[in-house]
């Protein structure tokens, strides 16, 4: 049996694809032959970054990417994005919900706005994308949503982020049951600390303490997360659905 992946007839949508883990997921699926839709919220330089990544990918395979600016917190923008995917590629095989933000603060000091901003993007955004992708998601496809170890352990100052990520895992368990009859598999991943721009915002003393708790003795890489997402969407994971896969170097052994 050969385990070489050939996704040349597949289409994947990756939200939050302009940097970090999302960028690596997009690149990994493209290397496997898939056409890739790169979503960005259009904030700061994210649209430009997504366009740059798409241009690089197009150099290796023409007409294989689509960049869509949409804030997943807004249902109307997500609906427009799914319409663009349908018009360009005819449908979707894989949905990867990766877009997320953080607004860390203790519960006593967290504003309602900081709470709501994270919930809107990290949890409601996943709901919007799943709901409005279903009409164009082909039978036999897959959904993978990015949770976090924070949703399992509850780190100090992350009540909004932890609640959202725990909610994502629960949502995926429900969705996996609702779409199983179509052969669509639905899972979540729960990365530990991954070397990205977002993780660099963690104070040095906190990073040091975290590192001491990881048996493998290092933080993860974005490409290591991307490979697990690729596996979960591939035929090799044909009997995996409704699960949350932890990727944390043994932190929660």
N, C-alpha and C positions, 0 to 999 in steps of 0.2 A: 504494500500500500504506500502510495506517495503522499507526503504531507506538504508538498509545495503548494502555496496558495496562489490561485489565479482569480482575481476579482475583476477581470477586464470587462465583464458585462454588468457590473454593479455600480450603484450610486450611493455615496455616503454624504450626509449633512453633518457637519461638525460645528456646534455653536461655540462661540468664544475661541475662534481658530486663529486669531491674529498673533498669539504669543504662547509661550510656555507649553503646558501639556496639550492644549488644543492644537497648536501648531505642529507638534510632533505627531499627534494622531492623524492630522491631515496628511502629513508627509508619509507616514507609515502606510496608510491606506492607498495613497497614490503609488507608492513603490510596489504595492501588491496588485496594481492594475486598475483600481477603481477610479471612477470619475468623482471628483471631490467638490462639494459646495462648502465654501469657507464663509462662515458668518462672523460678523463683528458688530458691536453696538454703534460704531461710528463716533465714539467718544475719543477725544485727544487724537492720537495717531493710529488708532486701531484700524480704521478703514484703509489707510495708506499701507500699514503693515500687512494686512490681509491681501491687498493688491500686489504687494511685492512678493509675497510667498507664492501667490497664484502665477505670477509672471515667471518665477523660477521653475515651477512645476510644468508650465506650458512649454518651456524650452526642451523638456525631455519627452513630452507627449502633448501635441496640439489638441485644442478643443476638449480638454479633460477637466477643466475647472470652471467654477462660477463663484463670484464674490457677491454676497448679499449683505447689505447693511440693514440690521434690524435689532432693536432692543427687545429682547425676549420677554421683558416685563410687560410689554404692551401687546395685547392680543391682536390688534389690527395690523401691527407690523409683522407679527408671526404669520398671520394669514396671507399677507402679501408675499412674504418670503416663500411659503409653501407653493403659492401660485407661480412664482418665478422658477422654482425647481421643476414643477410639473411642465411648465411651458418649455423649458430647456431640455430636460432629460426624460420627460414622460412619466416620471414617478421616482420613487425612492426605495432603496433596499435597506439602508442602515441609517438610524438616527442616533447621534452621539450628543447627549446633552452635557456640555462641558462649561458653559458660561457661568461665571460666579464672581461675586465681589465680597470683600470683607469690610466690616466697620466695627473693629474690636473695641469694647469698653465693658466695664463691669455693669451688672444689672442696675446697681444703684445710680450709676452715672450715665447709662445709655439713654439717649433721647428716643422718643417714639419714631422720629424720622430715621435714625440709624437702624432701629429695629426693622421698620417697614421696608427700607431700601434693600436690605439683604434678603428679607423674605420675598419681596417682589421679584428679584432677579434669580436667586438661588433655588427657590421652591416654586413660586407661581410661574416663573419662566419655564421650568421643566414641564409643568402642567400644560401651559399654552402650546409648547412644542409637541408634546405627545398627542394632545387632543387634535391639533390641526394637521399633524403629519399623518394620522391614521387614514384619512381618505386617499392619500397618495402612496402610502407605505405598502409595498407589494407583499402578498402572502409569502411566507417562508423567510421574511426579513428578520431584523433584530433591532432592539433598542438597548443602548447602554447609557446609563446616567452616572455622572461623577458625584459620589458622596464624599465622605471624608472620615478619617479616624476621629476627627472632632465630634462627629455625630454619634460615636460609640463611647468615647471617653469623657467628653464634656470638659474641655479645657477652660481655664479661668479667662473671663473676659470675652467669651465667644458664645453667649447664649443665643444670639440671633443666628449665627453661622451654624452652630451645632444643631439647633432646632430645625433649621432648613435642611441640613444634610441628613439628619435622621428621618425627616419627612420624605426626602427623596427616596431613601431605601424602602420605606413603607409604601410609597406610591408605586414603585416598581414591582413590589410583590403583588399588589392589587392588579396592576395592568397586565402582569404576566398571566393571570387567570382569565382576564377579560378578552385577551387576544390569542389565547392558546389554540382555539379552534381554527385560526387562520395560519397556524404554524409559525407565528411570530414569537420569538424568544425575547424576554425582557430581563435585564439584570442591572445591578448597580456595582460600582467599584468603590472602595473606600481606601484611598491612598493615605500613607503617612505623610511625613514632611518630604516634599520633593523640591529639588533645587530649581526654583523658578523665581521670577521677580517678586511674586506674591510672598513666597517664603522668606525672602530677604528682608521683609518688613518686621519679622519676628526679632525682638531684642536679643542681642548676643548672649546674654546670660541665660535666657530661656532656651535658645538653640543649643547651648552647651549642655544644659540639663536634659533636654530631649535626647540628644545624641548618646548620652550615657545610658539611656534606657533601651537602645536599639541593639540587639544581639549582633547584627551584621556590622555594626560599628560605623555606619555612614548613612546619610540621607539618600533618598532615591533619585533617579534621573527620569526626566520626562519621557524619554524613549522607552523606559521600562514599563511605564504606565500604558503607553501607546500600544505596546506589544500585547498586553493583556486584553485591551479593548479589541484589537484585531482578532485575537483568539476567540473572544466571546461572540464575535460576529461571524466567525468562520464555521464551516461544516464540522470542524474538530470539536466544537462545543454544542453539538446538535441536541444534546439531552440536558443542557444546563439552562434553567430559566427560574425566575423568581428568587435569585440568590444575590447576596452582597459579597463580593470578593475583596478581601482585605489584602492590601499591597503595602507592607510597612516594615519590611526587614526583620520581622519577628517581634516587633514592639508589643503586639498583643498575641503572644504565642499560645 
